[in-house]
Amino acid sequence: MRSLSQAEPGRSYTIKWIFVSDEAMTFMQEHHIEEGSSVQLIQRCMHGVIIKVQGHCFAIGDEIADQIKV
């Protein structure tokens, strides 16, 4: 298991667990980024990652991506 920030771009992953603030968790659940969800890591950015979930792309900072284990 590794953090989403350390995952390989271009691959899909299943989220194993998430440990973030309640505010961040609410946003992620509203956008189907939760335990058991499948996410595709599109690319790494300077201070984060771009992921694709159910056809929608999101940028997530490393401080959050470090707390998402895949």
N, C-alpha and C positions, 0 to 999 in steps of 0.2 A: 504494500500500500504506500502511496506517495501523495504529496499535495498536488493540487491542480496546477500550481505555479511551476512545478517541476516535471509535469507531464510532457509527452512528445506531441508537437503540433501535427495536425493532420489525422490524428487517431481519435476514436470514440472511446469514452470511458463511462463506467457506472459510478455514481456518487455513493460512497460507502458511509461517510458521516460528515456532518457539518457542525462547526462550533463557532458561531458568530453572534453578534449582538441581536437583540430582539428586533430592532428596526431593520437590520440587514436581512434577517431570516424572513420577516414579513414580505419584503420585496422579492426575495428569491422564491418563496412559496407561491406568490402571485404569478410568477413567471416560470413555474414548474422546475425550478432549480432546487431539488430536495433529495434526500436520501432515496436511493433506488432509481433516480432519474438517469437517463442516458444523455451525456453531453459530448459534443465534438469540440476539441480544442482547435480552433482555426489558426491562431498564431500568437506568438509572444510579442509584447510591446515593451517599451522602455521600462515601465513600472507596473505591468500587469499582463493580462491575457484577454483574448477575444474568444468567446465560446459561442456555440450554436446549440440551441435547445428548442425542439419542436418548430424548426423553421425560422426562429428569431435569433438574431445575434446580439450579444451583450459584451461590453467591456467591463472587466472586473480587475480592480487593483490587486497587487501582490499581497497586501495586508489581509484581504478577504480570501484570495485564491490559496494562500498558505493554510487557511483554516478549513479548506474543502479537501477531503481525502478521497482518492479514487483508486 
